[in-house]
Amino acid sequence: MVPGMEPQEDGGGVELGGWKKSSEGESGKGGQGEKKVPIPAEIDQVLKKLEKEMGLGVSFDLVIREMTFGNRRTALFCMNGLVKDELLTEIIKRLTYLQAEDIDSDALQAFLDLYVPAAQVNKHDDWDKLMTLVMSGATALFIDGESNALMVDVKNYPARGLEEPSTERVVRGARDGFNETMLVNVSLVRRRLRDPKLRYELMQVGERTKTDVCVAYIDDIVDQELVKSIKEKIGMVKLDGLPLADKQLEEATIKRGWSPFPLVRYSERPDTVAAHLLEGSVALFVDTSPSVMTLPTTYTDLMQHAEENRQTPTIGTYLRWVRFIGILMSLFMLPLWLLFVVHPEYKPPIMDFIGPNETGKIPLFVQFLLAEIGIDLLRMASVHTPTSLAAAMSLVAAILIGDIAVKTGVFVNEVILYMAIAAIGMFATPSYELGLANRLIRLALLMAVAAFSVPGLVVATTVIFILLVKERSLNRPYMWPIIPFDARGIWNIIVRQPVLYNRKRPNILRPQQRDKMPKTN
């Protein structure tokens, strides 16, 4: 049994392989009102039903093992590749010692209580739920003459090793990151949060994929209304499935409309997720995804990185300021430079050095547009380029495209310079989703400056800021602590506080306990 995944006995859910399964989100429907599908009592009927509904005999990964234990005919049904063969073999070996006198009239209960040597064994009387469990890696044990079946949890998911996330590297700190197996991911967080109040509630989304979604929170810290709202949103999702995992779940529950700004924060670091849970956030684990959503989030949350908290408060504050400056430069440097070049009368005397001697053969705005598209193409090409060829591609991009484009007069040097600075600022943004959104904002500002000069820049900036203020992440203001203004929140953002000075949780999360420090006598 995975640590922290013990069966739950309190109300509001049913057990699913040792997990507490929330009744609100089962298969995306209200599980309490579903009609049970009976399990056939005879093995021959079970086999026919498996052939008809599951494709037994057609799909090569379906395994059925018929055996007789104690004069009772049985059938073990599982998915090849999702079960631990060694453990299943040990169970079969133990059952082969049964004699006829060992089995009484209630054979199923005898197998459950006495003869199946597995840590997690449950009795089920619903065919559909049992098949869902089998497709999740469990093994079903059918006994002739019994209208119930046993679910034996011998899961063994294929998974890659734990690696440091490529987008959240730190100089000092843990090197483990999430992978695509939910059981591993929740265990990594449980290892860091040995709190009995940490809750993992399992739900399922998708009529066909039956994707497992885990809602994680600390019971005596989190706002319970927030948890209830998230579970209700997940329970109302009506989709065939979530083959793209957490991103589709975000769009179906949190992200609605065409706004480019991310309303959740993704992380592949267990320590980052644990820190958010201690603040009072809710984390969503989606099976088959190596990233975890933490919510609600704000614009300023997306601009912070774990590295700041791995250094001293002074260095962490410096790194935070450098990152903020880089993000602001990536947004406003290009529009301001274009404004000063096109309208030199607005340029302060101290900035007379700004501006090219020649504007090139293409208008400056078009040069910026082509450079933006070129950087996006290079980014996409780097994703699809084999690692062994990445250096060659970078050489082609830097020399053949950049240098020759300047020498032929297609681009001017300063356009390449400032576009490179803007690209560095985008890549310095901790949230990849926010970096892409900021790129679209930069394009909008460039178009506004090219079309309407100073009024265009002012109006476009104002409209974008108003849109950000109107955004809400799970009914929390997206631009907190700027609007609504929170002096303590702003201070904690611009200054990386020493851990013993940061005694209060953010009030935007409405935590049950504001004080982070334990009470002492």
C-alpha positions as CSV (number, residue, x, y, z in Angstrom):
1,M,0.0,0.0,0.0
2,V,1.4,3.4,-0.9
3,P,2.0,5.6,2.2
4,G,-0.8,8.0,2.7
5,M,-3.3,6.1,0.6
6,E,-5.0,4.2,3.4
7,P,-8.7,3.3,2.9
8,Q,-11.0,6.1,4.2
9,E,-14.0,5.1,6.3
10,D,-15.8,8.4,6.8
11,G,-18.9,9.2,4.8
12,G,-19.4,10.7,1.5
13,G,-17.6,8.2,-0.7
14,V,-16.7,4.7,-1.5
15,E,-13.4,2.8,-1.5
16,L,-11.5,2.5,-4.7
17,G,-8.4,0.4,-4.3
18,G,-7.6,2.0,-0.9
19,W,-8.6,5.5,-2.0
20,K,-11.6,7.4,-0.9
21,K,-13.6,8.1,-3.9
22,S,-15.9,11.2,-3.9
23,S,-19.4,10.4,-4.9
24,E,-19.9,13.8,-6.5
25,G,-17.5,13.2,-9.4
26,E,-17.8,9.5,-10.2
27,S,-17.6,9.2,-14.0
28,G,-18.5,12.9,-14.2
29,K,-21.9,12.2,-12.8
30,G,-23.6,12.1,-9.4
31,G,-22.5,8.6,-8.4
32,Q,-25.2,8.1,-5.7
33,G,-28.1,7.9,-8.2
34,E,-26.5,5.4,-10.6
35,K,-28.2,2.0,-11.2
36,K,-26.0,-1.0,-10.4
37,V,-25.4,-3.5,-13.1
38,P,-25.5,-7.1,-11.5
39,I,-22.6,-9.5,-11.9
40,P,-23.5,-12.9,-13.4
41,A,-23.4,-15.7,-10.9
42,E,-22.1,-18.3,-13.4
43,I,-18.6,-18.2,-14.8
44,D,-19.9,-19.1,-18.4
45,Q,-22.1,-16.0,-18.3
46,V,-19.3,-13.9,-17.0
47,L,-17.1,-15.0,-20.0
48,K,-19.9,-14.2,-22.5
49,K,-20.3,-10.8,-21.0
50,L,-16.6,-10.1,-21.1
51,E,-16.5,-11.2,-24.8
52,K,-19.4,-8.9,-25.6
53,E,-18.6,-5.8,-23.6
54,M,-14.8,-5.9,-23.1
55,G,-13.6,-7.6,-26.3
56,L,-12.2,-10.7,-24.6
57,G,-10.7,-12.8,-27.4
58,V,-10.2,-9.7,-29.6
59,S,-8.0,-7.4,-27.5
60,F,-4.7,-9.1,-26.8
61,D,-4.0,-7.3,-23.5
62,L,-7.1,-8.8,-21.8
63,V,-6.1,-11.8,-19.7
64,I,-8.5,-14.4,-18.3
65,R,-7.2,-17.3,-16.1
66,E,-9.7,-20.0,-15.3
67,M,-8.8,-22.3,-12.4
68,T,-10.5,-24.5,-9.8
69,F,-9.8,-24.0,-6.1
70,G,-11.5,-26.3,-3.6
71,N,-13.9,-27.7,-6.2
72,R,-15.0,-24.1,-7.0
73,R,-14.5,-22.9,-10.5
74,T,-13.0,-19.4,-10.6
75,A,-11.8,-16.9,-13.2
76,L,-9.1,-14.2,-12.8
77,F,-9.6,-11.2,-15.1
78,C,-7.0,-8.5,-15.6
79,M,-5.2,-6.2,-18.0
80,N,-1.8,-7.4,-19.1
81,G,0.8,-4.8,-18.4
82,L,-1.1,-3.1,-15.6
83,V,-0.7,-5.8,-13.0
84,K,2.2,-7.0,-11.0
85,D,2.7,-10.6,-12.3
86,E,4.8,-11.7,-9.3
87,L,2.2,-10.8,-6.8
88,L,-0.6,-12.3,-8.9
89,T,1.4,-15.5,-9.2
90,E,1.8,-15.7,-5.4
91,I,-1.9,-15.3,-4.9
92,I,-2.7,-18.1,-7.3
93,K,0.0,-20.3,-5.7
94,R,-1.6,-19.7,-2.3
95,L,-5.1,-20.6,-3.6
96,T,-3.9,-23.9,-5.1
97,Y,-3.6,-25.4,-1.6
98,L,-7.3,-25.1,-1.0
99,Q,-9.3,-28.3,-0.5
100,A,-13.0,-28.8,-0.9
101,E,-13.6,-28.9,2.9
102,D,-12.0,-25.5,3.2
103,I,-14.8,-23.8,1.3
104,D,-18.2,-23.4,2.9
105,S,-21.5,-22.2,1.5
106,D,-20.3,-18.6,1.4
107,A,-17.2,-19.1,-0.7
108,L,-16.8,-15.4,-1.6
109,Q,-16.6,-14.3,2.0
110,A,-14.1,-17.2,2.7
111,F,-11.9,-16.1,-0.1
112,L,-12.1,-12.5,1.1
113,D,-11.4,-13.2,4.8
114,L,-9.1,-16.1,4.6
115,Y,-7.5,-17.2,1.4
116,V,-6.6,-14.2,-0.8
117,P,-3.2,-13.0,0.5
118,A,-3.2,-9.4,-0.8
119,A,-3.2,-6.1,1.1
120,Q,-6.2,-4.6,-0.7
121,V,-9.1,-6.8,-1.5
122,N,-12.7,-5.6,-1.7
123,K,-16.1,-7.2,-2.6
124,H,-18.1,-5.6,-5.4
125,D,-21.6,-6.2,-6.7
126,D,-21.6,-3.7,-9.6
127,W,-20.3,-4.9,-12.9
128,D,-19.5,-1.4,-14.4
129,K,-17.6,-0.3,-11.4
130,L,-15.6,-3.5,-11.3
131,M,-14.7,-3.2,-15.0
132,T,-13.5,0.4,-14.4
133,L,-11.3,-0.9,-11.6
134,V,-9.9,-3.7,-13.8
135,M,-9.1,-1.2,-16.6
136,S,-7.3,0.9,-13.9
137,G,-5.0,-2.0,-13.1
138,A,-6.9,-4.1,-10.6
139,T,-7.7,-7.8,-11.0
140,A,-11.3,-9.3,-10.7
141,L,-11.8,-12.7,-9.2
142,F,-15.1,-14.3,-10.2
143,I,-16.3,-17.4,-8.3
144,D,-18.9,-19.7,-9.8
145,G,-22.2,-19.4,-8.0
146,E,-21.5,-16.0,-6.5
147,S,-23.2,-12.9,-7.7
148,N,-20.4,-10.8,-6.2
149,A,-16.8,-10.6,-7.2
150,L,-13.5,-9.7,-5.5
151,M,-11.3,-6.8,-6.6
152,V,-7.6,-7.6,-5.9
153,D,-5.4,-4.5,-6.1
154,V,-2.1,-5.6,-7.8
155,K,-1.5,-2.5,-9.9
156,N,1.8,-2.0,-11.5
157,Y,1.7,1.0,-13.8
158,P,4.5,1.6,-16.3
159,A,6.3,4.7,-15.2
160,R,9.6,6.6,-15.9
161,G,12.0,7.4,-13.2
162,L,11.9,10.6,-11.1
163,E,13.7,13.4,-12.8
164,E,14.1,17.1,-12.1
165,P,11.6,19.1,-14.1
166,S,13.3,20.8,-17.1
167,T,11.3,24.0,-16.7
168,E,11.7,24.4,-12.9
169,R,15.4,23.7,-12.2
170,V,17.0,25.0,-9.1
171,V,20.7,25.3,-8.1
172,R,20.0,24.0,-4.6
173,G,17.1,21.8,-3.7
174,A,15.4,18.5,-4.4
175,R,15.9,16.9,-7.8
176,D,12.8,14.7,-7.8
177,G,9.8,15.7,-10.0
178,F,6.4,14.3,-10.8
179,N,5.9,11.6,-13.4
180,E,2.8,10.3,-15.1
181,T,1.6,8.0,-12.3
182,M,-0.7,9.6,-9.8
183,L,0.1,7.2,-7.0
184,V,3.8,8.2,-7.2
185,N,2.9,11.9,-7.4
186,V,0.7,12.0,-4.3
187,S,3.3,10.0,-2.4
188,L,6.0,12.5,-3.2
189,V,3.8,15.3,-1.7
190,R,2.7,13.1,1.3
191,R,6.4,12.5,2.0
192,R,6.8,16.3,2.5
193,L,3.5,16.8,4.3
194,R,3.2,14.3,7.1
195,D,0.0,16.0,8.2
196,P,-3.0,13.8,9.2
197,K,-5.2,16.6,7.9
198,L,-3.9,16.3,4.3
199,R,-6.8,14.9,2.3
200,Y,-6.7,13.1,-1.1
201,E,-10.2,12.8,-2.6
202,L,-10.5,10.8,-5.8
203,M,-12.9,11.6,-8.6
204,Q,-13.3,10.3,-12.1
205,V,-13.9,12.4,-15.3
206,G,-14.8,11.1,-18.7
207,E,-17.5,8.6,-19.9
208,R,-14.9,6.6,-21.8
209,T,-11.5,7.4,-20.3
210,K,-12.6,7.3,-16.6
211,T,-9.6,9.5,-15.8
212,D,-8.7,9.7,-12.1
213,V,-8.5,13.2,-10.7
214,C,-7.3,13.7,-7.1
215,V,-8.4,16.8,-5.2
216,A,-5.7,17.5,-2.5
217,Y,-6.0,20.0,0.4
218,I,-5.2,20.4,4.1
219,D,-8.6,20.1,5.8
220,D,-8.1,22.5,8.7
221,I,-6.4,25.2,6.5
222,V,-8.2,25.3,3.2
223,D,-11.4,27.3,2.7
224,Q,-14.0,24.5,2.6
225,E,-16.2,26.5,0.2
226,L,-13.3,26.5,-2.3
227,V,-13.0,22.7,-2.1
228,K,-16.7,22.3,-2.5
229,S,-16.8,24.6,-5.6
230,I,-13.9,22.8,-7.2
231,K,-15.5,19.4,-6.7
232,E,-18.8,20.6,-8.0
233,K,-17.1,22.0,-11.2
234,I,-15.3,18.7,-11.8
235,G,-18.5,16.7,-11.1
236,M,-20.4,18.7,-13.8
237,V,-17.8,18.0,-16.6
238,K,-19.5,16.1,-19.4
239,L,-16.9,14.8,-21.8
240,D,-15.9,11.5,-23.5
241,G,-12.6,11.7,-21.7
242,L,-9.4,13.6,-20.8
243,P,-6.7,12.2,-23.1
244,L,-4.7,15.4,-22.7
245,A,-5.1,15.2,-18.9
246,D,-4.9,18.4,-16.8
247,K,-5.1,20.9,-19.6
248,Q,-8.4,19.7,-20.8
249,L,-9.7,19.5,-17.2
250,E,-8.6,23.2,-16.7
251,E,-10.5,24.3,-19.8
252,A,-13.6,22.3,-18.8
253,T,-13.7,23.6,-15.2
254,I,-11.7,26.8,-14.6
255,K,-10.7,28.3,-18.0
256,R,-13.7,29.5,-20.0
257,G,-13.6,32.0,-22.9
258,W,-10.7,33.3,-25.0
259,S,-8.6,35.0,-22.4
260,P,-4.9,34.1,-22.9
261,F,-4.0,34.4,-19.2
262,P,-3.6,31.2,-17.2
263,L,-5.9,31.0,-14.2
264,V,-4.2,28.0,-12.6
265,R,-0.5,27.4,-11.8
266,Y,1.2,24.3,-13.1
267,S,4.1,22.7,-11.3
268,E,6.1,19.6,-11.6
269,R,7.9,20.0,-8.3
270,P,6.5,18.2,-5.2
271,D,8.1,20.8,-2.8
272,T,6.3,23.7,-4.7
273,V,2.9,21.9,-4.5
274,A,3.5,21.1,-0.8
275,A,4.2,24.8,-0.1
276,H,1.0,25.9,-1.9
277,L,-1.0,23.4,0.1
278,L,0.4,24.8,3.3
279,E,-0.7,28.3,2.2
280,G,-4.3,27.1,1.8
281,S,-4.4,26.3,-1.9
282,V,-6.0,23.2,-3.6
283,A,-4.0,20.9,-5.8
284,L,-5.4,18.8,-8.6
285,F,-3.5,15.7,-9.6
286,V,-4.6,14.1,-12.9
287,D,-3.5,10.6,-13.8
288,T,-1.1,10.4,-16.7
289,S,0.1,14.0,-16.2
290,P,3.4,14.9,-14.7
291,S,2.2,18.4,-13.8
292,V,-0.1,19.4,-10.9
293,M,-2.5,22.3,-10.9
294,T,-2.6,24.6,-7.9
295,L,-5.5,27.0,-7.6
296,P,-6.6,29.6,-7.2
297,T,-3.7,31.7,-8.5
298,T,-2.9,35.3,-9.2
299,Y,-0.9,37.1,-11.8
300,T,1.9,37.7,-9.3
301,D,2.0,34.1,-8.2
302,L,2.9,33.1,-11.7
303,M,5.9,35.3,-11.6
304,Q,7.6,33.6,-8.6
305,H,10.0,30.6,-8.7
306,A,11.3,28.0,-6.2
307,E,14.9,29.3,-6.7
308,E,14.0,32.5,-4.8
309,N,13.2,30.4,-1.7
310,R,16.3,28.3,-2.0
311,Q,18.6,31.3,-1.6
312,T,19.0,33.8,1.3
313,P,16.3,36.4,1.6
314,T,18.6,39.1,0.2
315,I,19.6,37.0,-2.8
316,G,16.0,35.8,-3.2
317,T,14.7,39.4,-3.3
318,Y,17.3,40.4,-5.8
319,L,16.4,37.4,-8.1
320,R,12.8,38.3,-7.8
321,W,13.4,41.9,-8.8
322,V,15.5,40.9,-11.7
323,R,12.8,38.6,-12.9
324,F,10.1,41.3,-12.5
325,I,12.2,43.7,-14.5
326,G,12.8,41.2,-17.2
327,I,9.1,40.5,-17.6
328,L,8.3,44.2,-17.7
329,M,11.0,44.7,-20.3
330,S,9.7,41.9,-22.4
331,L,6.3,43.6,-22.4
332,F,7.1,47.3,-22.9
333,M,10.7,47.6,-24.3
334,L,9.7,46.9,-27.9
335,P,6.6,49.1,-28.0
336,L,8.5,52.0,-26.4
337,W,11.5,51.7,-28.7
338,L,9.2,51.6,-31.7
339,L,7.4,54.7,-30.4
340,F,10.7,56.7,-29.9
341,V,12.0,55.7,-33.4
342,V,8.8,56.5,-35.2
343,H,8.2,59.7,-33.2
344,P,11.6,61.1,-32.1
345,E,9.9,64.1,-30.6
346,Y,8.7,62.0,-27.7
347,K,12.3,60.8,-26.9
348,P,13.9,62.3,-23.8
349,P,17.3,63.9,-24.5
350,I,19.1,61.4,-22.3
351,M,18.0,58.6,-24.7
352,D,19.2,60.2,-28.0
353,F,21.3,57.1,-28.6
354,I,18.2,55.1,-29.2
355,G,17.2,54.5,-32.8
356,P,18.9,53.1,-35.9
357,N,20.7,55.1,-38.5
358,E,18.8,53.3,-41.2
359,T,15.4,51.7,-40.9
360,G,16.1,48.9,-43.4
361,K,14.1,47.8,-46.4
362,I,11.1,46.7,-44.4
363,P,9.1,48.8,-42.0
364,L,10.1,48.5,-38.4
365,F,6.8,47.1,-37.2
366,V,6.9,44.4,-39.9
367,Q,10.4,43.6,-38.8
368,F,9.2,43.1,-35.2
369,L,6.3,41.0,-36.4
370,L,8.6,38.8,-38.6
371,A,11.1,38.4,-35.7
372,E,8.3,37.4,-33.3
373,I,7.1,34.7,-35.7
374,G,10.7,33.6,-36.3
375,I,11.3,33.1,-32.6
376,D,8.1,31.1,-32.3
377,L,9.1,28.9,-35.2
378,L,12.5,28.3,-33.7
379,R,10.8,27.4,-30.3
380,M,8.5,25.0,-32.0
381,A,11.4,23.6,-34.1
382,S,13.5,23.0,-31.0
383,V,10.7,20.9,-29.5
384,H,10.6,18.6,-32.6
385,T,14.4,18.6,-33.3
386,P,16.4,15.6,-32.0
387,T,18.8,16.5,-29.2
388,S,21.8,15.6,-31.3
389,L,20.7,18.2,-34.0
390,A,19.7,21.0,-31.6
391,A,23.2,22.6,-31.6
392,A,23.2,22.6,-35.4
393,M,19.8,24.2,-35.6
394,S,20.9,26.9,-33.2
395,L,23.9,27.6,-35.3
396,V,21.8,27.9,-38.4
397,A,19.4,30.2,-36.6
398,A,22.1,32.5,-35.2
399,I,24.4,32.8,-38.2
400,L,22.5,32.1,-41.3
401,I,19.2,33.8,-40.3
402,G,20.3,36.6,-37.9
403,D,23.6,37.7,-39.3
404,I,22.7,37.4,-43.0
405,A,19.3,39.1,-42.5
406,V,21.1,42.1,-40.9
407,K,23.8,42.3,-43.6
408,T,21.3,42.2,-46.4
409,G,19.3,45.0,-44.8
410,V,16.2,43.0,-44.1
411,F,16.5,43.7,-40.4
412,V,18.4,46.4,-38.5
413,N,20.7,45.5,-35.6
414,E,18.6,47.1,-32.9
415,V,15.5,45.1,-33.8
416,I,17.5,41.9,-33.3
417,L,18.9,43.2,-30.1
418,Y,15.7,44.3,-28.5
419,M,13.8,41.3,-29.7
420,A,16.5,39.1,-28.1
421,I,16.1,40.9,-24.8
422,A,12.3,40.5,-25.0
423,A,12.7,36.8,-25.7
424,I,15.0,36.4,-22.7
425,G,12.4,38.1,-20.5
426,M,9.7,35.7,-21.8
427,F,11.9,32.7,-21.1
428,A,12.7,34.1,-17.6
429,T,9.0,33.9,-16.8
430,P,8.5,30.9,-14.4
431,S,5.1,30.1,-15.8
432,Y,5.4,29.0,-19.5
433,E,1.7,29.8,-20.0
434,L,2.1,33.3,-18.7
435,G,5.2,33.8,-20.9
436,L,3.1,32.9,-24.0
437,A,0.3,35.2,-22.9
438,N,2.7,38.1,-22.4
439,R,4.0,37.5,-26.0
440,L,0.5,38.1,-27.3
441,I,0.2,41.2,-25.2
442,R,3.5,42.5,-26.5
443,L,2.2,42.0,-30.1
444,A,-1.0,43.9,-29.2
445,L,1.0,46.8,-27.8
446,L,3.2,46.9,-30.9
447,M,0.2,47.1,-33.2
448,A,-1.4,49.8,-31.1
449,V,1.8,51.9,-31.2
450,A,2.2,51.4,-35.0
451,A,-1.4,52.4,-35.6
452,F,-2.1,55.1,-33.1
453,S,1.2,56.2,-31.5
454,V,1.1,57.4,-27.9
455,P,-2.8,57.2,-27.5
456,G,-2.6,53.6,-28.8
457,L,0.0,52.6,-26.3
458,V,-1.9,54.3,-23.4
459,V,-5.3,52.9,-24.4
460,A,-4.1,49.4,-25.1
461,T,-2.2,49.2,-21.8
462,T,-5.3,50.5,-19.9
463,V,-7.6,48.0,-21.6
464,I,-5.3,45.1,-20.9
465,F,-5.0,46.1,-17.3
466,I,-8.8,46.4,-16.9
467,L,-9.2,42.9,-18.5
468,L,-6.7,41.5,-16.0
469,V,-8.5,43.2,-13.1
470,K,-11.8,41.7,-14.3
471,E,-10.3,38.2,-14.4
472,R,-11.1,35.9,-11.5
473,S,-9.6,32.5,-10.6
474,L,-12.3,30.6,-8.7
475,N,-13.9,33.8,-7.7
476,R,-10.6,35.3,-6.4
477,P,-9.3,38.5,-7.9
478,Y,-6.6,37.8,-10.4
479,M,-4.6,41.0,-9.8
480,W,-4.5,40.7,-6.0
481,P,-2.7,42.3,-4.1
482,I,-2.6,45.3,-6.5
483,I,-6.4,45.4,-6.9
484,P,-7.8,45.0,-4.4
485,F,-4.9,46.7,-2.7
486,D,-3.2,44.7,0.1
487,A,-0.1,46.3,1.6
488,R,1.1,43.1,3.3
489,G,0.6,41.1,0.2
490,I,2.5,43.5,-2.0
491,W,5.4,43.6,0.5
492,N,5.6,39.8,0.5
493,I,5.7,39.8,-3.3
494,I,8.4,42.5,-3.8
495,V,10.5,41.2,-0.9
496,R,11.3,37.5,-0.2
497,Q,10.7,37.5,3.5
498,P,12.8,35.4,5.9
499,V,10.8,32.3,6.8
500,L,10.3,33.3,10.5
501,Y,9.0,36.7,9.5
502,N,6.4,35.4,7.1
503,R,3.8,34.5,9.7
504,K,0.5,35.0,7.9
505,R,-1.1,33.1,5.0
506,P,-2.5,35.2,2.1
507,N,-5.9,36.4,2.9
508,I,-7.0,35.9,-0.7
509,L,-7.2,32.2,0.0
510,R,-9.5,32.8,3.0
511,P,-7.7,30.1,5.1
512,Q,-9.3,28.8,8.3
513,Q,-6.0,29.5,10.0
514,R,-4.2,32.8,9.1
515,D,-1.2,32.2,11.4
516,K,1.4,29.9,10.0
517,M,3.2,29.4,13.3
518,P,2.1,26.7,15.7
519,K,0.8,27.8,19.0
520,T,3.1,27.3,22.0
521,N,2.3,27.3,25.7
